[in-house]
Amino acid sequence: MYALYVEDCADNNISQECIAKEWLYSEIFNYEFNFAFKPPGNDTCDICDKFQVQLQEVDTQEHRVILQQQYDKHLEDASNRYKLKSEDKDRSKKNNFEKVLMLDLEKCLPTPDLSNSQSYYSLKLWTYNLVIYDSTLQKSYCLMWDDIVAGRGGNELASCLSKCVEICDISDTITELCFWSDNCPSQNRNAQMVMCYLWMLKMKPNINIINHKFLAVRHTHLEADTVHSLIKRERKKVPQFKIAIPWDW
């Protein structure tokens, strides 16, 4: 950045004595303007990336307007869903008849957890972790299993969801359940989940309504992600070779 600044000064015929030294440039950049470099995201939305590339390469103004409108519509949809989720959370905390639960399946956890390059290409036993976050009570539950027990499809997640009737604090005053999750069809948007909800209605006669709402594609930050981040941070503190079996997770 400083080299570009010096080059720009030379292009504009600014004398050498008027060009700020690097230490002064750095101090002004960091403190007076409060600028900083942000590391690039590694989980960006591919739809947003596509629109940004197309907007950079567009030929005509008419086409640019159309692309920008489509891009804005995509961002507005994502923003509206986040807003609706926030409203559901706030409303459930103010009454005693509604509960809002967030569902998110964590990235597969390898067993054993090794860092050498050769193990990357070896077959591992994977451990799965479905986090159910009760945003009404601000409590989280981790339902974990491994490849030996089952896979990670619709049946498995529906089984986990049926378990939440037992582990989550669903009192007799609760008449409405609201689930929020991402848009993955094989895990969340399928017939197995619908059958699970029918079973819930039978097991809990006090529940009259079950809603399952979905965030926009690729814009799927949920409160359950904070549990994933905590596990990731704690994982770095564990000495190597300590995670050898799924139970260690």
N, C-alpha and C positions, 0 to 999 in steps of 0.2 A: 504493500500500500504506500509506503513512504517513497519507494523508487518511482512509482507512478506519479506521486505528487511532485517529485523533483523533475520528472520528465515533462509534466504539464506546465510547471513554472518556466522551464526552458523554452517550451513551445510558445509561451506567452511573453517571452523576452523579459522575464523578471530577473533582476540582477542577483548575483550569488549571495551578497550580503543580506538581501531581503528574504531569502529562502530559510525557513525555520529549520533548526537542527532536528535530528531524529528524536532526541529525548523530549523536545518541546512539542513536536508533532504528536508523539505518543501520548503525552500528558493531556493535550487538548482533545485528542481523539477519544481517550478513555474517560475523562472526567468532565470536561465542559460540555460535550455533546452526548455523553452517556451512551456511546455506541459500544457494541461488542460483537464478536463473531459467534454465530450459532452453528454447532455441528450439524451436518445434513441429516435429515431423518432417514431411518432405515426401514420404515414401515409406512411409506406415503401411499396415498390413494392413487391407483393406476388410472382411474377416470380423470382425476384432477391433472395428473401428469400428462395424459393424452391431450386434454384441452390446452394446457400451457404450451406444449410443443406445437400444436396446430395453430395457436394464436401467434406464435413466433414466426411460423412459416407461411401464414396466410397471404394470398396474393391481392385480393380485392377487399375494399372496405365493406362491401355488402356481405361478403362471406365472413368477415371479422365480426360484424354485428350479430350475425346468426350464431356463430360459435360462442360469443360472449354471453348471449342470452341463454344458450343451453348450459354453459358453465355456471352462470349465476343461478339458474334453476336448480342445478345439482347441489350447489352450496346452500341454497335456501332450504331445500328438502332436508339436508343433513342438519342444518341449524334448527329447523322446526321440530325435528324428532328429538334432538337434545333438549330443547325447551320443554317439549311435552313430557319427557322423562323427568326433568327437574320439577315440573308441576305435580306429577304423580307422587314423587318423593315427598314434597312439601305437604301435599294434601293428606297423605297417609299418616304423617306425624301429628296432624291436628285432629284426627278422629280415631275412634277405636274399632271401626268396622272394616278397614281396608289395610292390606299388607302388600308391599311392593318388594319383589325379589329379583335380583340380577343374576343371570346365568352366564358363565364364561368358562370354556374348556381351555386349560393351560396348554402351552406347547409341550410336546412329548418330552418326558424326562428319561434320560438313558440310564440303564443299569448294566454293568457298573459305569460309574461316571469317571472317565479317564480323559487325560489331556494330550496323550501322545498321538502323533499323526497316524500311526498304523491302526489304532483303534477306531478312527473315523470311518474306515472302510470295512470294519468288522460288524457282524450281525449282533445287535443288542437286544436286550429285553427292555421293552418300553413301559414306562409307568404313566398313567393318565390321572389327571386331577381336574375334576369339575368343581369350580368354586360357586357356591350359592351365597350371595351377599344379601342379607336382610337390611335394606336401606331404611326401613321403618325403625328398627331397633339398633341399627348400625353394628350388626354382628355378621360374621362370615363363617361358612362351613365348607370344609374341603372333603369331597368324596373321592377317594383314590382307589385305583385298581390297576392291574397290569395285564400284559398280553396273555398270560396263562389263564386269567379269569374270563376275560371278554375283550371285544374290540372297542371301537368308539363310534358306533353308528347310532341310529335312531332308537333301537331297542335298549341299548345300554344307557343312553341319556334319559330315556323315559323311565327306566328302572331307578336311576338316581333321583329323578324328580319325584317319583312316588315315595322315595325314602324321606324326602324333605317334609312330608306330612308328619312323620314321626319326630324328626330332629328339630325342625323349626318350631318356634313358639306360635302356633296357630290356635288361638283361644276360641272359645265358643262365640265370642262377640264378633269375630271376623266373618263377614258375609261376602267379601270381594277380594280375590287374589289377582295381582297384576304381575306378570313376568316380563322382563326385558332381556333381550339377547341379540346376538348378531343374526345375519341372514343365511347362515349355512343350511342348505336344504337337507343334507343327509343327517344333520344332527338336531336341528331345531324346527324346521318347517316340513313336517311329515305326518303321516297318519298315526304313527306310533305315539307321538306327543298328544294328538287329539284323543286317542283312546286312554292315555294316561290321565288326561283332564277329566274324562268321563268317570274314570275310576275314583279320582279325587272327590268328585261331586257326590259319588255314592258313599265314600268312606267318611266324608265330612258333610252331613246334612245341613249344617249351618251356612255353608258356602253356597251362594246363589249364582255368582258370576265369576268366571275366570277369563281374564284377558291376557293374551300373549302379544306383545308389541315388539317390533323390530327396528333397530337403528338402520340408517342408510348404509348401502354397500360401501365398504372400506372406511367408513366413519363410525367405528364401533368401539369407542372408548367407554368402558363401563367401570363402575366402582369396584367390581371384582378384580380388575386389573391391578389394583393396589396390592392385593394379596399375592399376585404373580410377581410383582416387583419386589415385595418383601422376601419371597422365597429365593428369588434370583440374588438378592444382596446377601442373604444368609448362606447361600450356596458357595459364594466366594470365600467365606470365612472357614469353611469346612476343609480340613486337610485332605490331600489326595489319598485315594484308596479307602476312604472312610465310607463312601456310598457304594456298597457292593451288592446289595439286594434291594428290591422295591420297598421293603419295610423301612430302610434307612431314610427314605425321602420323608 
